[in-house]
């Protein structure tokens, strides 16, 4: 598999949806496979919340972990790199080499921290579009994304429908619900209240490990469904124990599992970026921004595959189906498939070979 890591620096100012301006910005991205002579085999893969442009590749140590969708990308895989040219671009505001809170503010020569302006999903898509123009890709064969990446694909459909040949959207709805707004606020508060957070100015100090750890534990409750927890842990006591000790220490396997979760996801992670990326998701609401979903998707022509999961209580199938109805109202070809999985919102990452793989392969054929 031909893999290339690149960084492109844009020296021109970037005006954000908020009205604020970045004097310049950088996007990190990885590509897999080769762009053909007709330049019509490109697939844009939009990463999820805690992922990076490193979508494929085997584990090369803590600095370069296995690609987050390695099971899908490569020779003879669903996204066959002998056929497709796959691009994964790091989101603006993220922690992967693209400009974000950890980047140096040219006005202070220090990391932006919380002085970084708030970005939106549309800001991310705007920068991706600019890089797409630099790469001279007139039209993507397909855009694929789950979670935050699914939000980005939806925004592409609204803002640049002429650039999208087809799209696959997994575990994403047309807006962020009040319930998700509350969940993200709790996780952000866990980070901000860590004494080591220092108002976001921790880059020359130790990171807010306790806050990140608590947020990670809470995130596990969000991602892993009740059924999976019951199957995996049940009420089993910690390894080697058969009777409770009646102590205040973790005694059940699920409690021990949560207590041993380390301070961050594997690979790069920045607490400030997590705050900014979840805030970007907070603001995502296509119906509010365009008056209706039908109006939002008025210019969409390419076919769309919507995938929901029956155990994903954050992005339930009935909310995903609203996208189908709006696209159908505009006579755009669309299919919505709800797959069974015990992995909840994480199914597109952790249960890929339980039907999602064949759905994508058939859609791209």
C-alpha positions in Angstrom: 0.0 0.0 0.0 1.4 3.3 -1.1 1.1 5.7 1.9 2.2 9.3 2.0 2.1 11.8 4.9 2.0 15.4 3.9 1.5 18.9 5.3 0.3 21.9 3.4 0.7 25.4 4.7 -1.8 28.1 3.6 -0.2 31.5 4.0 -3.4 33.4 3.4 -5.9 34.4 6.2 -8.9 32.2 6.9 -12.1 33.8 7.9 -14.2 31.6 10.2 -18.0 31.2 10.5 -17.7 33.1 13.8 -16.2 36.1 12.0 -12.8 35.6 13.6 -9.7 35.2 11.4 -6.7 32.9 11.5 -3.7 34.7 9.8 -2.6 31.4 8.2 -3.3 27.7 8.7 -1.8 24.3 8.1 -3.5 21.0 7.2 -1.9 17.6 7.7 -3.1 14.7 5.6 -2.3 11.2 4.5 -3.0 9.5 1.1 -3.2 5.8 0.2 -2.9 4.4 -3.3 -2.4 6.5 -6.4 -4.6 9.1 -8.2 -5.3 7.7 -11.7 -4.7 9.7 -14.9 -8.4 10.7 -15.1 -8.2 11.9 -11.5 -11.6 10.3 -10.8 -10.8 7.6 -8.3 -10.3 9.8 -5.2 -12.2 9.0 -2.0 -12.2 11.5 0.9 -12.3 9.8 4.2 -13.4 12.2 7.1 -12.1 11.1 10.5 -14.1 10.9 13.7 -13.7 13.0 16.9 -10.6 11.4 18.5 -9.0 10.1 15.3 -6.3 11.6 13.0 -5.3 11.6 9.4 -3.5 8.3 10.1 -6.3 6.0 8.9 -4.3 3.0 7.7 -1.0 1.3 8.5 0.2 -1.2 11.1 1.2 -0.3 14.6 4.7 1.3 14.6 4.9 2.2 18.3 3.2 4.7 20.6 4.0 7.6 18.2 2.5 5.9 15.2 -0.3 3.5 16.3 -2.3 1.4 13.9 -4.5 3.4 11.5 -8.0 3.9 13.0 -9.6 2.3 9.9 -6.8 -0.1 9.0 -9.3 -3.0 8.7 -10.9 -1.2 5.7 -8.0 0.3 3.8 -5.4 -1.6 1.8 -4.7 -4.2 -0.8 -7.8 -6.4 -1.4 -9.7 -4.7 1.4 -13.0 -2.8 1.1 -11.2 0.4 0.2 -8.8 -1.3 -2.1 -5.7 0.9 -2.6 -5.0 -0.8 -5.9 -8.2 0.8 -7.2 -8.9 3.9 -5.0 -6.8 7.0 -4.0 -7.8 7.7 -0.5 -7.3 11.0 1.3 -7.7 11.6 5.0 -7.3 15.2 6.2 -6.7 16.3 9.7 -9.6 18.5 11.0 -8.9 22.2 11.6 -8.7 22.5 15.4 -7.5 18.9 15.9 -4.4 17.4 17.4 -2.8 15.8 14.4 -0.6 18.4 12.7 -3.4 20.6 11.4 -3.7 24.1 12.9 -5.3 23.9 16.3 -4.9 25.1 19.9 -1.5 23.6 20.2 -0.2 25.5 17.2 1.9 28.6 17.7 0.1 31.9 17.7 2.3 34.3 15.6 1.2 37.2 17.7 2.7 35.7 20.9 5.1 33.0 19.8 3.3 30.6 22.2 0.7 28.0 21.7 -2.8 29.4 21.1 -4.4 27.4 24.0 -7.8 28.8 24.7 -7.1 31.9 22.7 -7.7 29.8 19.5 -10.9 30.9 17.8 -13.9 28.6 17.9 -14.2 26.6 14.7 -17.3 24.8 13.2 -17.8 21.8 11.0 -18.2 24.2 8.1 -14.9 25.8 8.8 -13.3 22.3 8.7 -15.0 21.5 5.4 -14.0 24.9 3.9 -10.3 24.2 4.6 -10.7 20.6 3.2 -12.2 22.2 0.0 -9.2 24.5 -0.3 -6.8 21.6 0.0 -8.9 19.6 -2.5 -8.4 22.5 -5.0 -4.7 22.5 -4.4 -4.6 18.7 -5.2 -6.5 19.4 -8.4 -9.3 17.0 -7.6 -12.4 18.2 -9.4 -14.8 15.7 -7.9 -14.5 13.0 -5.4 -15.8 9.6 -6.3 -17.1 9.2 -2.8 -16.9 10.9 0.6 -17.0 8.6 3.7 -17.3 9.6 7.3 -18.6 8.5 10.7 -19.4 10.5 13.9 -17.8 13.9 13.4 -16.6 12.8 10.0 -20.2 12.1 9.1 -21.1 15.6 10.0 -18.4 16.8 7.7 -19.7 14.7 4.8 -23.2 16.2 5.4 -21.7 19.7 5.3 -19.9 18.8 2.0 -23.2 17.8 0.5 -24.8 21.1 1.5 -21.9 23.4 0.6 -20.1 21.7 -2.3 -22.5 19.2 -3.8 -20.8 19.5 -7.2 -17.7 18.0 -5.6 -19.4 14.9 -4.3 -20.0 12.0 -6.6 -21.5 9.8 -3.8 -21.4 9.7 0.0 -21.4 7.2 2.9 -22.5 8.6 6.2 -22.2 6.4 9.3 -23.5 7.1 12.8 -24.3 10.7 12.2 -27.4 12.9 12.2 -28.3 16.3 10.8 -27.9 18.0 14.1 -26.4 17.5 17.6 -29.2 16.6 20.1 -29.7 18.2 23.5 -28.6 15.0 25.0 -25.3 15.0 23.2 -24.8 18.7 24.1 -25.1 17.7 27.7 -22.7 14.7 27.3 -20.0 16.9 25.7 -20.4 19.6 28.4 -19.8 17.0 31.2 -16.6 15.7 29.5 -15.3 19.2 28.9 -15.9 20.1 32.5 -14.0 17.1 33.7 -11.0 18.4 31.7 -11.3 22.1 32.6 -11.7 21.4 36.4 -8.4 19.4 36.5 -5.9 21.6 38.4 -3.3 20.8 35.7 -5.4 22.4 33.0 -4.2 25.9 33.9 -6.8 27.6 31.7 -5.6 25.7 28.7 -2.0 26.9 29.1 -0.3 23.6 30.0 1.9 23.0 27.0 5.2 23.6 28.9 3.8 21.8 31.9 2.3 18.4 32.6 -1.0 17.8 30.8 -4.3 17.5 32.6 -4.1 13.8 32.9 -6.7 13.3 35.6 -9.3 15.3 33.7 -8.5 13.5 30.4 -8.8 10.2 32.3 -12.1 11.0 33.8 -13.4 12.2 30.4 -12.1 9.0 28.8 -13.9 6.9 31.3 -17.1 8.8 30.7 -16.6 8.5 27.0 -16.4 4.7 27.4 -19.9 4.8 28.9 -21.1 6.8 25.9 -19.5 4.5 23.3 -20.1 1.1 24.8 -23.7 -0.1 24.9 -25.3 -1.6 28.0 -25.5 -5.0 26.2 -21.7 -5.0 25.4 -20.8 -4.1 29.0 -23.1 -6.9 30.3 -21.6 -9.5 27.9 -18.0 -8.4 28.5 -18.0 -7.8 32.2 -21.4 -8.6 33.8 -21.0 -8.7 37.6 -17.7 -10.5 37.5 -15.3 -9.7 40.3 -11.8 -8.7 39.5 -9.5 -11.4 38.2 -8.8 -14.1 40.8 -11.6 -13.0 43.1 -14.5 -15.2 43.9 -16.0 -13.5 46.9 -16.2 -9.7 47.6 -13.8 -8.1 50.0 -16.3 -5.4 51.0 -13.8 -2.6 50.5 -14.0 0.8 48.9 -11.6 -0.2 46.2 -12.9 -1.3 42.7 -14.0 -4.9 43.1 -16.0 -5.6 40.0 -14.3 -6.2 36.6 -16.0 -3.2 35.0 -14.9 -0.9 37.8 -11.3 -2.2 37.5 -11.4 -1.7 33.8 -12.5 1.9 34.1 -9.9 2.6 36.9 -7.1 1.4 34.7 -8.0 3.4 31.6 -4.9 5.6 31.0 -4.9 9.4 30.5 -5.6 9.5 26.8 -6.6 7.5 23.7 -3.8 5.7 22.0 -1.8 8.0 19.8 -1.7 11.8 19.8 -4.2 13.7 21.9 -4.6 17.2 23.1 -7.2 18.2 25.7 -7.7 21.7 24.3 -8.4 20.2 20.8 -10.9 17.9 22.3 -12.7 20.9 23.7 -12.7 22.7 20.4 -13.8 19.7 18.3 -16.7 18.9 20.6 -17.7 22.6 20.5 -17.7 22.4 16.7 -20.1 19.4 17.0 -22.3 21.4 19.4 -23.0 24.0 16.7 -23.9 21.5 14.0 -27.6 21.9 13.0 -28.4 21.8 9.3 -32.1 22.4 9.8 -31.5 25.5 11.8 -28.9 26.9 9.4 -30.9 26.3 6.2 -34.5 26.5 7.3 -35.2 22.8 6.6 -33.3 19.7 5.7 -35.1 19.7 2.3 -33.7 23.1 1.6 -30.2 22.1 2.9 -30.0 19.2 0.4 -31.7 20.9 -2.5 -28.6 20.7 -4.8 -27.6 17.1 -3.9 -27.5 14.8 -7.0 -25.1 12.0 -6.1 -26.2 8.8 -4.4 -26.0 8.5 -0.6 -25.7 5.5 1.8 -26.8 6.2 5.3 -25.8 3.7 8.0 -27.1 3.6 11.5 -26.8 1.0 14.3 -29.6 -0.3 16.4 -27.6 0.1 19.6 -26.4 3.6 18.9 -28.6 5.6 21.3 -26.7 8.9 20.6 -27.5 8.9 16.9 -30.6 6.7 16.6 -31.9 5.4 13.3 -35.1 7.5 13.4 -33.0 10.6 13.4 -30.7 9.3 10.6 -33.9 8.5 8.6 -34.8 12.2 8.6 -31.8 12.7 6.2 -33.2 10.0 4.0 -36.6 11.6 3.8 -35.1 15.0 3.0 -32.9 13.6 0.2 -35.8 11.7 -1.2 -37.9 14.9 -1.2 -35.2 16.3 -3.6 -35.3 13.1 -5.7 -31.7 12.3 -4.8 -30.8 8.6 -4.7 -30.5 7.5 -1.1 -30.5 4.3 0.9 -30.7 3.9 4.7 -29.5 0.7 6.3 -29.7 0.0 10.0 -27.3 -2.7 11.2 -27.5 -4.8 14.3 -24.4 -4.3 16.6 -23.7 -4.5 20.3 -21.0 -1.8 19.9 -23.3 1.3 19.9 -21.8 4.4 18.4 -18.4 2.7 18.0 -19.8 0.1 15.6 -18.2 1.6 12.5 -14.8 1.2 14.1 -15.1 -1.9 16.3 -17.7 -4.0 14.4 -16.7 -3.3 10.8 -16.9 -6.9 9.6 -20.5 -7.4 10.9 -22.2 -6.2 7.7 -20.7 -2.7 7.2 -17.9 -4.0 5.1 -20.2 -5.6 2.6 -22.5 -2.6 2.5 -19.6 -0.3 1.6 -18.1 -2.7 -0.9 -21.5 -3.1 -2.7 -22.1 0.7 -2.7 -18.7 1.4 -4.3 -18.9 -1.4 -6.9 
